[in-house]
């Protein structure tokens, strides 16, 4: 059996004889090394706004202790009225020396070595230039990327964020998982992942070729949400809360330990009724924190 990267040319006659037994994958065109930007993806409408897709490679998972080793940015435009990406203008990445050896597991995933980042520093002015015009900032797991970016660049704490991982109901679009590689494979594309700039370009291509996903992404970004913290919930109801989608907060960042979830503003009343049924005075004991696209996905949320 051959890996996809070494598929033998002699198999081409078999493919031609029974094409229904094979599926062709194409490299995402904008990830090819010789790609020349800018590229128009859809005709301009006239109301275009800037967007920036971001991705970070890091030494670990905790923005309070781990560090960014690579930051990738793709800047483009989108039409709010047509709800589609119209162009990719530029893409870049920069390394940063974390000041500690890169863990072997991170190098095995990203191929980034200590030699790659030695003496390197992300240019704050470059990032500021890329974020000019108050763009919509998109990440495929914004909770992760925003935490690291704000820890390293505190001045970026007022951006408008959207998440192509959690902000799109991929299941309703017919997908069984939300991983970027899987979503693009289902579209017939592959790419070399786990490098910041390429991951940004791959995210842009996914939102372009699965156009309905971008409409859903914009809708989720515009929607007001509320963090509900089920303070005072007794241990006996933890399974009920967990089955409803509540997650456990361990008390870091100075917050109380509790079960928490995020609901839309329009469904808050139903959530309060659920809490009152689940434990005594649940809705009254709970804590509520309103969110918009500027405050969502923040590390202290």
Beta strands, then each sheet from edge to edge (+ up, - down):
strand 1: 26-27
strand 2: 39-40
strand 3: 48-58
strand 4: 68-79
strand 5: 84-95
strand 6: 136-139
strand 7: 160-163
strand 8: 189-190
strand 9: 225-229
strand 10: 247-249
strand 11: 258-264
strand 12: 287-291
sheet 1: 1+ 8+
sheet 2: 2+ 5- 4+ 3- 6- 7-
sheet 3: 10+ 11- 9+ 12-
end
